[in-house]
């Protein structure tokens, strides 16, 4: 039986490159799959990542999840995890960004705006693919030493 990682059950799990939800785990992946988009899962990770929350039985516009992430995210979350206490993973957005960059068409600047990263990062990702250089798992942040 094939898993979402493209391997038989019990084999070492290596995510497939064509997995649109690569980098998302747990409830974030469930939410993205349920909604058919990573956008809601990323907003949930940004607002509540690393925190334990109680998902209400019904989505309400005045609930924190709906106010911070949007009513559609709150509704979808209550459909899959209503009445549960869950911990929201921080989420690995770097891999998602790389996938979006590689699938996006347009200038470096257009893609950077759409994905939410720098033009320099878009150039680095695209150049690495052309040269077939493995990309670092995480994006560097901060100043040079």
N, C-alpha and C positions, 0 to 999 in steps of 0.2 A: 504494500500500500504506500502510495506517495504522500509525503507531507508537504506543507507549504514551503519547505526548504528544498524540495526537489530530491529528497533522499528517502529511502525506505525507513519505516519506523524503527527506532533503535540505533540507526546509523548516526554518525556525527552530523550535526545540524549546521549547514553552511547556507546562509540565505542566498536565494537566487537573485541575479541582477535585475530580473524583470518584475520583482515583487514591489508593487507600488507602496506597500506599507512597511518596507524594510526599515528597521531602526525603531519601530514602535513595538512596545511590549504590553502585555496584560490588558487592562481596561482601555488604554489608548488605542491599541490595535483593534480591540473589539468595537470600540466606538467608530473608528475610521472605516472599518469594514461595514458596519451597520449603516453609516451615513453615506458610504461610497466616496469619501473624501477625507484627506488628512487634516484639512483646515480646522475642523471642530476639535479634533484630538490635540492639535498643537496649541489651540487657545486654552484648552483644559489644562495641558501641561504647563503652559506659561503662567496661568493664574493660580493653579492649585498643586503644581508639581512638588512632590515630597511631603505632601500633607495628607492626613486622613480626613475624609469627609463622609457625611451621611447623605446618601442619595434619597431624596424624597420619593414617596410612592407615586406622586403626580407632579408634573412640571407646572410651576407657577411663575408668572412674569416677575414677581417680586423676590424670588429666591436668589441667593448669591450666585449660583451657577448661571441662571438665566441673565442676571444683570451683567455679569462679567464676561460670559462666553457667548451669550445669545440664547434666545428661547429654543431654537432648533437643536442646539447642543444639549440643553437641559432636557428637552423632550426625548431625544434619542437615548440619553444616558438613563433616564427613568425607565425607558422601555427595556433596556438590557440589564440594568442593575438597580432597579427601584427597590427601596427599603433595605438597602445594604450599606454597611460601613466599609468603605474601601480606601486604600492608599493609592494616590495618583502617582505613577512613576514620573520621573523628571523628563524622560523622553530623550532620544538621541536624534536631534534635529539635523546634525551635520550630514548624515547619510541621506536623509530625505532631501536636503538642499542639493546635494550632488546629483541625485536622481532627477530632480526638477530642472536643474541647470542643463543636464545632458539631454533631456527630452524637450526643452524649450527652444523655440526658434526666435530669431531676432538678434539685434545688436547686443553687444556685451552690456551696454547701459540699460536696454529694455529688459533683458533677462535679470540683471541685478535688482532692478526696481520690483519686478514681479516676484522674485524669490525672497527678497529682503536681505541682500548681502552686498558686498562691495563689488565694483567692476573688476578689481584686481583678482578677487576670489573666482569670479566667473572665468576670467582669462586663464588662471592657474588650472582650474578643473578641466576646461576644454583642451588646453595644451597637453595636460597629462594624458588625456585619452588619445589624442593624436599621436603622442610619443609612446603610448601604452605603458606609461609609468604608473606603478601603484600609488594611489592617493593615500595620504595619511588618514587614519580613522577619524581624528578630531581636528577641527580647525584651530590654528594657533591664535591665541589672543594675547594682548599685552604688548609691552615695549620690548625692544631688543635689550639684551643684558649689557 
